[in-house]
Amino acid sequence: MKISILKENLKQGLNIVERITGRNLTLPVLNNVLLTTDKKNFLRLSTTDLEIGINWWGLVKIEKQGGISVPAKLLSDFVNLLPEEKISLEVENKTLFIQCEKYKTKIKGQDIEEFPIIPKIENKEFIEIDGNRFCQGLIQVVEIISPSQVRPEISGVFLSFQKDGIRIVGTDSFRLAEKTLPFESKIEKEYSVIVPQKTIRELINILGANQAKKKIKIFFSPTQVLFESSMEELSHPQVQVVSRLIEGEYPNYQEIIPKEYETQIILDKKEFLNQIKTAGLFTGRINEVKFRIDPNDGKIEIFTQTPEIGENRSYLLGKAEGKPIEVSFNHKFISDGLSNIQSSEVIFGLNKESGPAVLKPVGDESYIYVVMPIKTD
C-alpha cells in the first residue's frame, strides 16, 4: 500500500474508529486499526471489539493498493501531533512507514488477514432517518438502562420501526422512557430490534460529533444492525457502525404506562429540578424523597430527612387537579427524567402511593418517562 492523505482527514477518521479499541490482553489484534484501500481512491479505517465494528472512509491519493493493521491508539496519538500537512503512508514487510514534513516514522503492524472480519449485512433494504433527531432521541433514553444478566432483553435500547415512526425505549425495570420520532415517509416493512447500550453510546458520540446534520441509513439482519451515514457530496458511506443485537423479546412495556392519573400537577421544570437536586443532598441510602400534593391549593411539598444529616423541606406551586397524595421516589430517578425533558413546564401524573408515575413535557406527546415509587410499607 502507498497513499497520501491530508492530516485533518486521517485524524478525523482515527478519532472515530479508535473509540472501541483498548487494552485487550487476550486478543491484542483488537487494539489495532485496520487500514485498507478501496477502489475509487478511498482509504478505509476499521476497528472492532467483536461486538461492535466501525468503518470510516476518506478520500486519498492511491499509488499502490494494500493494507495493514497497526495499534490504533499509537497511530492516532502520533497523527494528532503532526503538522497540518499531507501525510504519506506506505506498507512494506508488515511495517507502516509514515512521512510528513520533518517526520519519518515506522510502526510495526500485522497482515490484514489476521484482523477479525467485521460482519456485512447483505440486506439491501434500509430505513432512513434524520441523524440529529435520532441522536437526540437516543440521548433521552440510553442512560436509564442498567445492564442485567438475569434479563438481558432490557440491557439495550428497544427500537421499534413502525409504519409511520420509530419508538425508542429504555428501562431498568424501575423506570422507563419512550421517545417517538415520525418518519418523513411511511416504511413498507416493520422492524423491532434490541441494540446494546454500549453500541448506542458509541452511536451518539459519532452522530453528535460528526454526522448529526446528515441522514442515517439503518440496515437489518437477524443478528446484526448497521447504521450508516454518507459523505456530503458523494453517494458513498463515510461511517458505518455495525453491532450485534440482543436476543429475546422486549417486555410489553406499554401495559405499564398509565392512561389516566388520579393526581396531576403542572410545574416549572427548572424550579422543580433544582428543588429535587437540593432535596437529594439530605437523602440517605435509598435516596428517598417524599412528595405531598394537595390539588386544593395547587402545591407540591418536597421533604427529605436523614438522622445523620438533617432535613430539608421546600414547595412549588402549580396547576393541580385530582386527589391529595403522599408518595416517595428515588430523587435520582426523578432528576434524570426531568433532565431529559426539553420543555419549560412538565406534567407530573401520579396514581396512588404504589402506582407508576409519569413525567412528560407540556405540549409534546413524543416523550414520556415512567417511574415507580418507593414502597414505604
N, C-alpha and C positions, 0 to 999 in steps of 0.2 A: 504494500500500500504506500502511496505517496500522494499527499494532498496539501492544499493550503487553504486556510480559513481565517476569518477575522477573529481576533481575540474576544471581542464582545459577544459574538455568536457562540463560540465554543464555551465561554464562561456561562452564558445563559443556559445552554443545554446541560452542562455538568451540574449546575446548581439545581436543576430539576431532577435529574436521574439519580444523583448520589444520595438523595434523602433516605432511601430504603437500604443503603449499604451500611455495614458496621463491622464490629469485631466478631466475626464468625469463626470460631476456632475449629469447629468440626468440618466445615466446608469453606476453606479460605477463598475459593473462587467466587463466593457470593459477595466478597468485599470488593470485587472488581467491577469495572465498567467495560462493556464490550463496544469497541469501535469497529464499524464495518462500512464499506462504501456501497451505495446503491446506484443503480442506473440513473441517468439524468442528473448527475452531479450532486448527489445527496450523501451526506455523512449521517449514519445512524448511530446514536448512543443508546445502549441498553443496559439495564440493571434488573436484578430480581432477588427476592428473598424466598423464592419458591411458592409464596402465596400471592404476592403482587409482582407484576412486571411493568416496567416503564420504558417506553421507547420515545426518543426525540430525534427529529430530523432537522438538518440545517444545510443550506446551500454551500458548496465548496467547489474549488477547482481541483479536478482529479487528473493526476498524471499516470497513476497506476492503481488498479483495483486491489483490494485486500482487506485485512483486518487484524485485530489483536485485542486481548483483554489485559488491562493493567489495573493496579489499585486505584479505586475511584477517588478516595479522599486525597491521596498523594497528588494525583493528576489535577484535581480541582483546586487544591491549595496552591499548587505551583502556577497554574494558569492565572489564578486571581492576582498573582504578584507580577505578572509580565506586563510590559508596556502595551498601550492601546495600539497595537500594530498587527500586521498579518503574521500568522503562525504557520510554519511548515511542519508537517507530521509525516514521518516515513518509518516503515516497518522493515526490519531485517533481522533474521535469526532470533525471533521471539523477543525483540527489543524495539521499543518505540523511541525514535530519535526526534527531538523537538528543537527547532531553531526559531529564534525571534530576536531581531536586532543583535544585542551583545550576548545573547544566551545560546548555548549549545548544550543540550541535556539529553540523557538517555535513561529510560525507565524499563526495567526488566518486566516482561509480561508472559502471557501464556497463549497457546494456539486457540483460535476461535472454536475449535471442535470441543475443547474442554469446558466451554461455558454452557450452563444449563439452557435448555430450549425454553423460550417463552411461548406459551400456548397461543395459537392463532384461532380465531373464530371464523369459521367458513361461511356462516350465515350472512348473506348479503343484505338482508332486511335490517333496517335500523329505525330508531326513533330520534328525532332532532328536537332540541330544546334550548332556550336561551340560557347561555352559560352563567350570566350574572344572577338571574333569578333562581336558577337551580342551585348555585353555590350558596346563596343566602338562605334558601330553604333547608339545605343540609346543615348549615350552621345552627339553625333554630332547633334542631333535633338531636344532633350527634352526641352532644356531651351529657345527655341524661342517661345514656346507655351504660350499664355495668356488666361487663362480660361474665357469663355464667357457664360453668362446665356442666352443671346439672340441667340447665335449659339453654343449650347453645342457640336455639332459634331466636332468643331475644338478645343475643350478643352482637347483633348487627342492625343496620338500618333497613327497614322494610320499604321497598319501592314497589308501588302498585301502579302500573301504567294502564289506565282505563281509556275508554273511547275519547273522552274529552279533556282528560287531565291526568296528572300524576299525584299520588298521595305518598308523602314522605313521613315515615312513622318510626319512633324510637321509644323504648320503655325499659325500665329496670324492675318492673312489677310493682313498685311503689308509686310511680308516676309515669305519665305517658304524654308525648307531644305528637301532634299531627299537623303537617303543613300541606296544603293543597295548591297546586300550580296548574293553570289551564294550558292546553295546547293551542297553538295558533291555528292548527287544522287537525281534524279528528284522525285518529290512527285506525288501521284496519284490524290489527290483532292486539289483544291484551296480554300483558306480561306481569308477573309478580316474582320478585327476587329478594333475597336477604343478603346484603353486602356487609362484610366485616367492618367493624368500627374503624380499624386501622386504615383500611382502604379509603373510607370516606374522609378521614382526616387528611390523608395524603392528597386526595382529590381536591379538597377545599384549598389546601395550600397551593396546589398547582393552578387551579382555576382562579383563585383570588389574586395570585401574584402575576399571572401571565395571560390567562385566557378568558377573563371574566366578560369581556365585551363580545365574545365570539359565540357561535352556535356550537353545541356539543352533540355529537352523534353517539348513540348508545346501541351496541350490538349485544345479542344474547346467544348463549348456548346452554345446554342442560346443566353444566357445571361451572361456567365462566361468564363474566360480563366484561365488556370492553367499552371504555369511554374514550372518545377521540375528538380532538379539535384540529382544524385545518389551518394551513398558512393563509395569511391575509390576501395575497394576490395570486395564489396558486391553488389548484384543486388537489392538494397533496397533504397528507397528515403532517402535523407538526409535533403533536404529543399524543401518545396513547398510554392509557393506564388499564391494564388487564388484571383481573382479580378472580380468585376462586369465589364461589358462592357458598353460603352456609346452607346445609341441607336441613330439611324439616319444614313443618307447616307453621306459619306465623299465627299466634293466637287471634281469635275473633275479637279484636280489641274494641270494635265499635259497640259491642254489647255493654261495655262499662262506661261509655260516655253518656252522661246524663242528658236527657232531652228537655227536662224541666228542673227548676230549682225551688226549694221551699223558702230559701232566703237568697236575696240578690242585692248587691250594693255596687255602685259605680264610683270608682275612686281615681284621684290623680295618681298616675303611675309613679312619677318621680318621687313624690312625697311618701307614697306607700312603700316603695323600695327602700328609701332612706330610713324609715322607721323600722322596717324589718331588719335591716343591717344593724341598726342601733340596738334593737332588742336582742339580736344574736350575740352581742357582747356579754350578755348576762345569762346565757343558757348553760346547761350542764351537759352531761354525756350524751343524751339523746336529742340535743338541740331543740328542745320543746319550747314553742311559743304559743300562748293562749290568745284566742280571739273571742271577743264578746261583741255581738252585733245586735243592736236594737233598732229595727226599722222605724219605730215610732219617732225617734229623734234623729235618724239618719247618721248614727255614729257607729264607728268600729273602734273598739278599745283593744290595744295590743299590750300584753302583760307577760313579763318573764321574771322568774325568781330562782335564785340558787343560793342555798345557805352559805356556801363558801365565798360567794362573790357579792351578792346583794340583789337588788331588784330594779326593774325599770317598767314604767307604765306610760303609755302615750295613746293618743287617739287621733282619728281623722274623721272629717265629715264628708258624706257623700249622698248620692241618691239611692235610698234603700227601700226595699219592699219585701213583704213576706213575714215569716215568723222570727221572733227573737231566737238567738242561738249562741251557745258557748262551745267552742271546739278548739283542739290543739293540732298544730302542724310542726313538722321539721322546718325550721326557718330557712335552711339552705335550699330546700325544695321550692319553697315559695319565692325566694330570691332568684333562683335560677329561672323559674317561669317568667317572672316579671322582666328579667334582663333580656329575654328573647322576644319580648313584645315591643313593637315599634311605635305604637300609638301613644298619645299623651294621657289617655284615660283607659282604664281597664275595667272589665266586668268580673266580679268575684261572686260566683254562684256556689251555694252550699246546699247539702241535703243531710240534715240531722247531724249527730255527732260522730257517726261512723261511716257515712256515705261519701262517695267520691266528690271532691270539689273541683271547680273549673275556673281557670283564669283565661281570659281571651280579650283581644283588643276591641275597643269600641269602634264600630264602623268597618270591621274587617272580619269576614267569616272564614278566611282562608287558614287561620291558625287557632288551635285550641290546645290547652295544657291542662291535663287532668292529674290531680294529686290526691292521695289517700291521707286521711287524718291520722294522728297518733291516738291509739286507743288508750284511754286513761283508767280503764276498769281495774 
